[in-house]
Structure formats: structure tokens, C-alpha cells
Amino acid sequence: MSPCHSSIRLCKKEEDMNIKLDDIELRMLQYVLYRNFMDVNRRFFTTKYKDLFMKYQDKLLKYFIPQKETGIVNFMKNKNHDLPEDFELYQLSVTNNEFVDPEPKFGFDDSDYFSSTEEFLFFVRNIHNTKDALLIKYWNKLRPLFGRKDFVDCEPSESQLEILHGLSKTSTGYIQNMKGLKLSEQCRILDVILSKCDKTTAVRILNRCKINADQELDDDDIFLMEMLVRKEVNVKITSKVERVFGKGEDENVWSPF
């Protein structure tokens, strides 16, 4: 995402197409800049976009402030003597302006609610302003696992929900392996593996193995997965399984991750 360019282009498109730009679009871009997400790119723009910004300043100055980047420009000119003398770079800021909300909000109660622009955009498009209390509950518990609009297709038990919550909080491998599966599919996989394995082995498998939604998971499948995770180098940790299932596990927990 390139919020600096996108905010200006949106205003230009509003004029060119004679349409009404919803303020939420600019608020979203303002929030992305404010939170400084790691996947933001193209943070700087040239005089061409700065002039366009000034053309639409009546709308844009409610959310952004253009700032000249002299340090970067001086560095570039020292490295590249072919740059014209009037070459300039700018970026947008959302602070130190009486017209700009110093801390734009989009989450429910957590200022560090979103890990990426992709997650934030999914929230705005599908969760923000929803009246569905269950959807909000599942989002708050399982948001790293949301990857599709129809993710919530069942009502898991409280036990299933808490275990999935623990996995989504502690296991990046599980998130990568299960992203894209519906909630019912993840509950089925979880139930089958827990019915055939102890908790420590189950967490190892869920963290390590990519499992398809339609995979049968018979005894042979589970056996092969157990062999795969048991062959890995064991590193002693004391809290992984406990953080997934709650307290009460053995103190000596072994895990491959």
C-alpha cells in the first residue's frame, strides 16, 4: 500500500469521474500512515504530487500535512550529481496540525490492533460497524486466522474457541498452515488431531504440518505427521503448550519450535 500517493489519487479521481469520495477512504489512509505499518511502500513523492496535493488541500489538509524531505534529497544529490537542482521529495504526516486528529482510531479498544495493512483493510471492509456480536467476538479471538469473508461458518464450542485463540496467539506456523480454511474446517482438524494425539504432539503437528480442508486424517496420516515432528531437533521450552491449552501441563514440555 502507498497511502501518500493513494490519498492524492483518490481526490483526483473524485474530480475526474465526478463522484463523491467517502471520507472513510481518507481516514483509512490516515490511519495506515499514523500506525506506520511495515508493509507501507512508496512513502515519498515528487513535486508533481505535491502540486496535486495543494490543488486538493481543502479536503486533504483535514487528514495530512505535506513535509519536505531535505536530508534524503541532499543524500541523493551527493550520490547522483545528475539530479536537477530543483529536485525535491515530500511525504505526508498526520501529526502537529490543528486540523488533524492526532490519533485516528479504527480498532475497538486496542491501539496496536492490526499487524498489517491487509489485516486492517479486511477489518474495515468486513468487521467495522458490524452489528453481529458473534462476528466481533470471533474477530477479537481469532483475527490472525481470518483470511476470507466467509471464515465464520459455525459456532465453535468455548473449548475449541479458546484452543484456536491460543494457537493464533503463540504459533505462527499454525497461522500460516491454516490461513484460508473456514472456522468449521479448522475445528474439525483440531478435534481429529486431539482425539488421536497428546496435546504436546498435537501442537507440534498443527505448527509444522500443512493440512488441507478435505484431508481425511486417518490413522496413517496422523502416524506420518507424528513421525515428521518427532524427527525434528527438540528444543526445551516451558510454556508453549500451556499457552495454548492453559495451565496444568507438565513443566517439562518439549517442542520443535
Buried (B, 14 or more C-beta within 10 A) or exposed (E): BBBBBBBBBBBEEBEEEEEEBEEEBBBBBBBBBBBEBEEBEEBBBEEEBBEBBEEBEEBBBBBBBBEEBEEEBEEEBEEEEEEEEEEBBBBBBBEEBEEBBEEBEBBEEEEEBBBBBEBBBBBBEBBBEEEEEEBEEBBBBBBBBBBBEEBBEEEBEEEBBBBBBBBBBBBEBBBEBBEEBBBBBBBBBBBBBBEBBEBBBBBBBBBBBEBEEEBEBEEEBBEEBBEBBEEEEEEEBEEBBBBBBEEEBEEEBBBBB
